Amino acid sequence: MRTMMLGIVIALLLGLAGCGTTTKDRALSGAGIGAAAGAGAAALTGNSMTKGAVLGAGAGAAAGAMTDEEDINLGD
């Protein structure tokens, strides 16, 4: 169950971590999106929402930093 939820969260992060044109903007927006997704996933699986938010923020920031605006661009 955890592996499936983690896969869903990662897919969401990669799909949504695309706000902004600079690497810094994309990492920050990815962290915010990831924190929300991680907390939500943790709540669904019965885990700590704080831990989920922290892990999601890290994964989201990494996803945002690894993409560029040619890959995904949701605007400024």
N, C-alpha and C positions, 0 to 999 in steps of 0.2 A: 504494500500500500504506500509506504513512504517513497519508494523508488518511483512509482507512478506519479505521485504528487510532485516530487522533485522535477521529474521530466516535464510536467505541465507548467510548473513555475518557470523553468528555464526557457521553454518555448515562448511563454508570454513575455518574458524579459527581453528575449532576442527580437521579438516582434514589436515591442513597444519602446525600447530604449533608443529612440531616434529623434528626440526633441533637441533642437539647437544645431548650430553649424560648426562650433569648435569642439574639440575633444573634451574640454572642461565642461561645457554646457551639456554635452551628451552624457558624460559620466554622472553629473549631478542629477539630471532628469532620470537617468537609468536607476540611480540609487533611490530616488523617491518612489518610482514605480515599483522597484524591487522590494522596498520595505513594506509597501502596502500589500503586494502579492505574497510576500513571505509570511506576513502576519496572518493574512487570510488563509493561506495553506496550513499554517500551524494550527489555527483555530479549527479547521476542518479535520485535522488528524489528531487533535487532542494534545499537541505539543505546546511548549511555551511560546506565546505570541511574541515576546521580546526577543527570544532566540531566533525565531522565524524572521522577524523584521531585520535583525542584524545580518543574518545570513543572506536574506533577500537583497538588502541594500548593497552588500559587497558584490553579490553576483550581478545585480543590475548595473552597478557602477562599472564593473569589468565589461559587461556586454555593451554598454553605452560607449566606453572608451575604445572598444575593438571595432565598432562600426564607423562608417563615415556617411556623410550626407548623400553620397551617390548610391549607397546600399538602401538606406531607410531614411526618410525625411518627413517627419510629422510637423515641421514648421519650427519657428523660433520659440 
